[in-house]
Amino acid sequence: MSAFTGATSDAVSVPGAGADLLAALLDGMDAALCAFDADGTVTHWNREAERILGWSAGEAVGRHGFEGWAARSADAEETLKRLMGTMKGPGRQIHEFVLLHKDGGRVLVRSQSAGVRGTDGSPAGVYCAFSEVHVQLDLERSVALSEALFDDASWGVVLVDADLRPAVVNGHAARAFGTGRTTLLGRPLGDVVVHGLEELEGALQHVLAEGTPPGPAEVWVTLRINAEERRRCWRSGFLRLSSPMAEVPVPLGVAWLFQDVTEERLAAREADRLRFRWSQLHRAGAAAAECEDPAEATAVLLDFALAGFADHALIDRPAGERRLTRALATPAATAPGPASPVVGGGIPLRYGPRHPALQAWDREGTVRATAGRTAEVWAEAHQWPGDAAHALCVVLRSRGETLGVLTFLRAAGRSPFEREDVVYAESVASRVALVLDLAGAS
């Protein structure tokens, strides 16, 4: 046997502690390992090789190649030739071949072999690390999956450590955050998440403590991107990562996968809102048709229209050239209430020339207005309830005549009126104008 002989715990004896150390190292390896001297005789065979093929080190060490035991006769010579061919070649070589289990079953293995040099630099043998092909393929698939997720995935992937700081960020996630892939590493998420951080970190902490949740969750966050704030909805899945090397699972962090579903959620929300509004309008028309008093019918229409749309509604009727008088209003207090006629409403309102209601009157169209920082002063100057911060003034038209102005008001805690709101307000105004026209004709 050559100098390469003598490293297996079962069949080779090396004096001193070095033999015990070498045996422990070989038997503790996760990969199967065998070795051959320059003549092709097996010199090493570890426990993983025994587990895969069933042959013990005592049965393997000392045999020449795999002939007559670990390979079919038709394959043994070719297999050994390929392995020994690496003894004189540079680097490592990858081979796939069929070996035999001790019980006679065939095992397809993938090997990585390389030559071993003696102390004088001459070829001394070959070592061969091998594993079952399906195990190797599983490992390669796992590696390929990881690389695909972090390079080409069409959804965001972030690995968060136990301190809730990003450890790995893929390209899609980096674009979603408006940063580079390395910018967030090791930094708190609060550097880019302005609102929704508590909910997000709460989900991550729950996963670390309790494990992977049963299904995805939708998280609304507001991001700070280039000094701007953007609100996004992310459909998120969370996976707790535990070390496969520990006897007791130790959390390494959380894999957070997300997709941006903001547009879908906003579209669904808008559809729900429109469905509710037109349902309210239908119900309002049916209820108003049962009212004998036109003022009551108008109040019913506004009460239905206000639900989920605005906080206050006012109707101003003409009282001369560019002069309006308050005819109907909801309560001016912060608590909402039903619309009702204004007592003593015959006195013209002291509207300024640029008042939104007068602008709507002049244009015979709709005017939107929003207060600045001094909303209370703005509301008082326009003779509106004190909490008003956003206004939508719609002219009341019927049979080619202007019958007044309908004003919807929202408080500061709500968003300004948008174009979609104008369509709904004008639909309400057309029904109100019809009732007022019928009342004037009767």
C-alpha positions in Angstrom: 0.0 0.0 0.0 1.2 3.5 -0.7 1.7 6.4 1.7 -1.9 7.3 0.9 -3.0 4.2 2.8 -4.1 4.2 6.3 -6.9 6.7 7.1 -10.0 4.6 7.8 -11.0 3.8 11.4 -12.3 0.3 10.7 -9.5 -1.2 8.5 -6.4 0.9 8.8 -4.3 1.4 11.9 -2.2 4.6 12.2 -0.2 5.0 15.4 -1.0 7.9 17.7 -3.9 10.3 18.0 -3.6 11.3 14.3 -5.4 8.1 13.3 -8.3 8.8 15.7 -8.6 12.3 14.5 -8.6 11.3 10.8 -11.2 8.5 11.5 -13.5 11.0 13.2 -13.2 13.5 10.4 -13.9 10.9 7.7 -16.8 9.4 9.6 -18.3 12.8 10.4 -18.5 13.9 6.8 -21.9 14.4 5.2 -20.6 13.1 1.8 -19.6 9.6 1.1 -15.8 9.3 0.7 -13.7 6.5 -0.7 -10.0 6.6 -1.8 -7.7 4.5 -3.9 -4.0 4.1 -4.0 -2.0 4.3 -7.2 -2.8 0.7 -8.0 -6.6 1.2 -7.7 -6.9 -0.5 -4.3 -9.5 0.9 -1.9 -7.8 2.6 1.1 -10.5 4.7 2.7 -14.3 4.1 3.1 -16.3 6.3 5.5 -19.7 5.7 7.2 -21.7 7.8 4.7 -20.4 5.5 1.9 -21.5 2.5 4.0 -24.9 4.1 4.5 -25.4 4.7 0.8 -24.1 1.3 -0.5 -24.4 -1.0 2.5 -20.8 -2.1 2.4 -18.8 -1.6 5.6 -15.2 -0.2 5.7 -14.0 -3.7 6.6 -15.6 -5.1 3.5 -14.4 -2.4 1.2 -10.9 -1.5 2.2 -8.3 -3.7 0.5 -10.4 -4.5 -2.5 -9.2 -3.7 -6.0 -11.7 -1.3 -7.6 -15.4 -2.2 -7.5 -15.1 -5.5 -9.4 -17.2 -8.3 -7.9 -18.8 -6.3 -5.1 -19.9 -2.6 -5.7 -20.3 -2.6 -9.4 -21.4 -4.9 -12.2 -18.7 -6.7 -14.0 -19.6 -4.9 -17.2 -19.2 -1.5 -15.5 -16.5 -2.0 -12.9 -13.5 -1.7 -15.2 -14.8 1.4 -17.0 -15.8 3.0 -13.7 -12.3 2.5 -12.1 -10.6 3.7 -15.3 -12.5 6.9 -15.2 -11.8 7.5 -11.5 -8.1 6.7 -11.8 -7.8 8.9 -14.8 -8.0 11.9 -12.5 -4.8 10.9 -10.7 -2.6 12.5 -13.3 -5.0 15.2 -14.5 -5.4 18.7 -13.1 -8.1 19.8 -10.7 -11.3 17.9 -10.0 -13.5 15.9 -12.3 -17.2 15.1 -12.1 -18.5 11.7 -13.0 -21.8 9.8 -12.8 -21.9 6.0 -12.7 -23.9 3.1 -11.4 -22.8 1.2 -8.2 -24.3 -1.7 -6.5 -25.8 -1.8 -3.0 -24.9 -4.7 -0.9 -28.4 -6.1 -1.3 -28.0 -6.0 -5.1 -29.9 -2.8 -5.8 -28.5 -0.3 -8.3 -27.5 3.2 -7.0 -26.8 6.1 -9.4 -24.2 8.3 -7.9 -22.5 11.5 -8.8 -18.8 11.8 -7.8 -16.2 14.5 -7.5 -12.7 13.0 -7.7 -9.2 14.4 -7.7 -5.6 13.0 -7.6 -3.5 12.8 -4.5 0.3 13.5 -4.6 2.9 11.8 -2.5 5.6 13.6 -0.5 7.8 13.5 -3.6 5.1 14.9 -5.8 4.4 11.7 -7.7 0.8 10.4 -8.1 -0.2 8.5 -5.0 -3.8 7.8 -5.6 -7.3 9.2 -6.0 -10.0 10.4 -3.5 -13.6 10.3 -4.5 -16.5 12.0 -2.8 -19.9 10.9 -4.0 -23.6 11.1 -3.2 -26.8 9.7 -4.7 -27.8 11.7 -7.8 -31.2 12.6 -6.5 -29.6 14.1 -3.4 -27.2 16.1 -5.5 -30.1 17.2 -7.7 -32.1 18.3 -4.7 -29.2 20.4 -3.5 -28.7 21.9 -7.0 -32.4 22.7 -7.3 -32.3 24.4 -3.9 -29.3 26.5 -4.9 -30.9 27.3 -8.3 -34.2 28.3 -6.6 -32.3 30.6 -4.3 -30.5 32.2 -7.1 -33.6 32.6 -9.2 -35.5 34.2 -6.3 -32.8 36.7 -5.7 -32.2 37.5 -9.3 -35.2 36.9 -11.6 -38.3 36.6 -9.3 -41.2 38.8 -10.3 -42.1 39.4 -6.6 -40.1 40.9 -3.8 -38.0 38.6 -1.6 -36.3 39.9 1.6 -34.5 37.8 4.2 -34.8 39.4 7.6 -32.5 38.4 10.4 -33.6 37.9 14.0 -33.2 41.6 14.7 -35.7 42.4 11.9 -33.0 43.9 9.7 -32.8 42.9 6.0 -29.9 40.5 5.3 -30.6 39.8 1.6 -32.8 41.9 -0.7 -33.6 40.8 -4.3 -33.9 43.1 -7.2 -37.7 43.3 -7.3 -37.9 44.2 -3.6 -35.1 46.8 -4.0 -37.1 48.5 -6.8 -40.3 48.4 -4.6 -38.4 50.1 -1.8 -36.9 52.6 -4.2 -33.3 51.7 -3.1 -30.4 49.5 -4.3 -30.1 45.9 -3.2 -27.3 46.6 -0.7 -28.7 49.9 0.6 -31.1 48.3 3.1 -28.8 45.6 4.4 -28.3 45.7 8.1 -30.5 48.8 8.4 -33.9 49.1 10.2 -37.0 48.9 8.0 -38.1 52.2 9.5 -35.6 54.0 7.3 -37.9 53.5 4.3 -41.3 52.5 5.8 -43.0 55.6 7.2 -46.4 54.2 8.1 -47.4 50.5 8.6 -44.0 49.7 10.2 -45.6 48.4 13.4 -47.9 46.0 11.6 -45.1 44.7 9.4 -42.6 44.2 12.2 -45.4 42.7 14.3 -45.9 40.1 11.6 -42.2 39.3 11.4 -41.9 38.9 15.2 -45.0 36.6 15.2 -43.4 34.4 12.6 -40.1 34.3 14.5 -42.0 33.3 17.7 -44.8 31.1 16.3 -43.6 29.9 13.0 -44.9 30.2 9.4 -48.5 31.5 9.2 -51.1 29.4 7.3 -51.7 32.0 4.5 -50.6 35.3 3.0 -51.5 38.7 4.5 -52.0 42.1 3.0 -50.0 44.9 4.5 -50.5 48.6 3.7 -47.3 50.6 4.1 -46.3 54.1 3.2 -42.8 54.4 1.8 -40.4 57.3 1.7 -38.9 57.4 -1.8 -36.8 60.3 -2.9 -38.4 62.6 -0.3 -41.9 61.5 -1.5 -44.3 59.3 0.4 -46.1 56.5 -1.5 -48.8 54.3 -0.1 -48.6 50.7 -1.2 -50.5 47.4 -0.5 -48.2 44.3 -0.4 -49.6 40.8 -0.4 -47.1 39.1 1.8 -46.1 35.6 2.7 -43.7 34.8 5.6 -41.5 31.7 6.2 -39.5 31.1 9.4 -36.0 30.1 8.6 -34.4 27.6 11.0 -30.9 26.2 11.0 -30.7 22.7 9.6 -27.4 22.2 11.5 -28.9 22.5 15.0 -30.4 19.6 16.9 -33.1 22.0 18.2 -34.5 24.4 15.5 -32.9 27.8 16.0 -34.6 30.7 14.1 -32.2 32.4 11.7 -34.8 34.9 10.5 -37.7 35.3 8.2 -38.1 35.0 4.5 -40.6 37.6 3.4 -42.1 37.4 -0.1 -44.5 40.0 -1.4 -46.3 41.3 -4.4 -47.6 44.8 -5.0 -51.4 44.6 -5.2 -52.1 48.3 -4.7 -53.8 48.9 -8.0 -56.0 45.8 -7.6 -57.0 46.8 -4.1 -57.7 50.4 -5.1 -59.8 49.2 -8.0 -61.8 46.9 -5.8 -62.3 49.6 -3.2 -63.5 52.0 -5.9 -65.9 49.4 -7.3 -67.3 48.8 -3.8 -67.6 52.5 -3.3 -69.4 53.1 -6.6 -71.7 50.1 -5.9 -72.6 51.6 -2.5 -73.2 55.1 -3.8 -75.5 54.1 -6.7 -77.4 51.8 -4.3 -77.8 54.7 -2.0 -79.0 56.9 -4.9 -81.5 54.3 -5.9 -82.8 53.9 -2.3 -83.0 57.7 -2.0 -85.1 58.1 -5.1 -87.5 55.4 -3.9 -87.8 57.0 -0.4 -88.2 60.6 -1.8 -91.0 59.4 -4.1 -93.1 58.6 -1.1 -92.7 62.2 0.4 -95.6 64.6 -0.1 -93.5 67.6 1.0 -90.8 68.7 -1.5 -88.6 69.9 1.4 -88.8 66.5 3.0 -88.1 64.8 -0.3 -85.0 67.0 -0.7 -83.8 66.2 2.8 -84.2 62.5 2.2 -82.2 62.7 -1.0 -79.3 64.5 0.8 -79.4 62.1 3.8 -78.9 59.1 1.6 -76.3 60.9 -0.5 -74.2 62.0 2.5 -73.5 58.4 3.7 -69.8 57.7 3.2 -69.5 60.7 0.8 -69.5 63.9 2.8 -70.0 65.3 6.3 -72.3 68.2 5.5 -74.7 69.3 2.7 -76.1 72.8 2.1 -78.6 74.1 -0.5 -78.5 77.8 -1.4 -81.4 79.3 -3.4 -81.3 82.5 -5.5 -82.3 85.8 -3.8 -81.5 88.3 -6.5 -78.5 89.1 -8.8 -75.6 86.9 -7.6 -77.2 86.7 -4.2 -78.0 83.4 -2.4 -79.9 82.4 0.7 -79.6 79.3 2.7 -82.6 77.1 2.2 -81.6 73.7 3.7 -78.6 72.4 5.7 -77.4 69.5 7.8 -76.5 70.4 11.4 -73.5 72.6 11.7 -72.3 70.7 14.8 -69.6 68.1 14.4 -72.1 65.3 15.0 -73.9 64.4 11.8 -77.7 64.7 11.5 -80.5 64.8 9.0 -80.8 67.7 6.6 -83.6 70.2 7.4 -84.9 73.6 6.1 -83.2 76.6 7.6 -85.3 78.7 9.8 -85.3 82.4 8.8 -83.3 81.5 5.7 -84.6 84.4 3.7 -81.7 86.7 4.5 -79.1 86.7 1.7 -75.7 85.2 2.6 -72.7 87.4 2.7 -70.7 85.5 0.2 -67.6 87.1 -1.2 -67.2 87.5 -5.0 -64.8 84.5 -5.2 -67.0 82.2 -3.1 -67.1 78.7 -4.6 -70.9 78.6 -4.6 -71.0 81.9 -6.6 -68.4 80.5 -9.0 -70.5 77.4 -9.6 -73.5 79.7 -10.2 -71.6 81.8 -12.7 -70.2 78.9 -14.6 -73.3 76.8 -14.4 -71.0 74.0 -13.5 -69.2 72.3 -10.6 -66.4 73.8 -8.4 -64.1 72.1 -6.0 -62.2 73.9 -3.2 -59.9 72.9 -0.4 -58.7 74.9 2.6 -55.1 75.7 3.3 -53.6 75.2 6.8 -56.1 77.6 8.4 -59.2 75.4 7.8 -61.3 77.0 10.6 -60.7 80.5 9.3 -61.4 79.3 5.7 -64.7 77.7 6.8 -65.8 80.7 8.8 -65.0 83.1 5.9 -67.2 81.0 3.6 -70.0 80.7 6.2 -69.7 76.9 6.4 -69.5 74.6 9.4 -66.3 75.0 11.4 -64.9 71.6 10.6 -65.2 72.0 6.8 -61.9 71.7 4.9 -63.0 70.4 1.5 -66.0 71.7 -0.6 -67.8 70.6 -3.7 -70.3 73.1 -5.1 -72.8 71.8 -7.7 -75.2 74.0 -9.5 -78.9 72.9 -9.5 -80.3 73.0 -13.0 -83.7 72.0 -14.4 -85.4 72.9 -17.6 -82.6 75.2 -18.6 -82.8 77.3 -15.4 -80.5 77.6 -12.4 -82.5 76.8 -9.2 -79.6 77.1 -6.7 -76.3 75.5 -5.6 -75.8 72.3 -3.7 -72.6 72.2 -1.6 -71.1 69.1 -0.1 -68.5 69.6 2.7 -65.8 67.2 4.2 -63.8 67.6 7.4 -60.0 67.9 7.4 -59.7 64.2 8.3 -61.0 63.1 4.9 -59.5 63.4 1.5 -60.4 66.2 -0.9 -63.1 65.6 -3.5 -61.9 64.0 -6.7 -63.3 63.8 -10.3 -65.1 60.6 -9.4 -66.9 62.4 -6.6 -68.1 65.1 -9.1 -70.0 62.6 -11.2 -71.9 61.3 -8.1 -72.5 64.8 -6.7 -74.0 66.0 -10.1 -76.3 62.9 -10.2 -77.6 63.8 -6.7 -77.9 67.5 -7.8 -80.0 66.6 -10.8 -82.5 64.7 -8.6 -82.6 67.6 -6.1 -83.2 70.1 -8.8 -86.0 68.0 -10.2 -87.8 68.0 -6.8 -87.3 71.8 -6.4 -88.5 72.4 -9.9 -91.7 70.3 -9.3 -92.2 72.1 -6.0 -92.0 75.5 -7.8 -94.4 74.4 -10.5 -97.0 73.1 -8.2 
